[in-house]
């Protein structure tokens, strides 16, 4: 079985997605990873760095730097975890929530322009195929 064409298309698709998505996010003053963190924390209770890393799939080393930069912008807050004083809870500040409410729907609308080119059946098939691939690994 030759899976290399499928692998090549998967990687090429992700790269094409980044080329499409990243400039729009950059125009809003964020990096892809910063957007991912803000989108994950938006309308959520504060969460630990571990939970945030699992939900964003950002590595711990990268997440630390991203959180420092978002903290410097006044977009996130860190508070001691009352259930485990060794960890911190990360959440959005009021300004961070405001940024989330602006950039998240705007970027979803931007992405929908591309995804609208797929029929409902094609989108469902793509979703199922990607889930299957994820489950395999």
C-alpha angles and dihedrals in degrees: 000000000000110000096165095096090053091047091048091051092048093053093042090050092052092048091049090049091053092048089053099040105036099064091052092050091045090053086059090055099256139105121234090255093048089050090049091053094046091046091050094048095043114115090356134114114255113278137196122265088249092055091045091050091051093049095046098034088225115146118247094247093051093043092055092057093043091051091049091053093045089048090051088053089052093242101119136038130206122210133176113266106243090206094051119016090197091071137054131224116229122208140155121268119226087267089049091052089050091052090047092052090052104040102034099061091037092055093044088054090049092051092045089065088067098038092050086072088073122077118235089256093050091049092050091047091050091049092050093046093050091047090050091051092048091050091051091059 
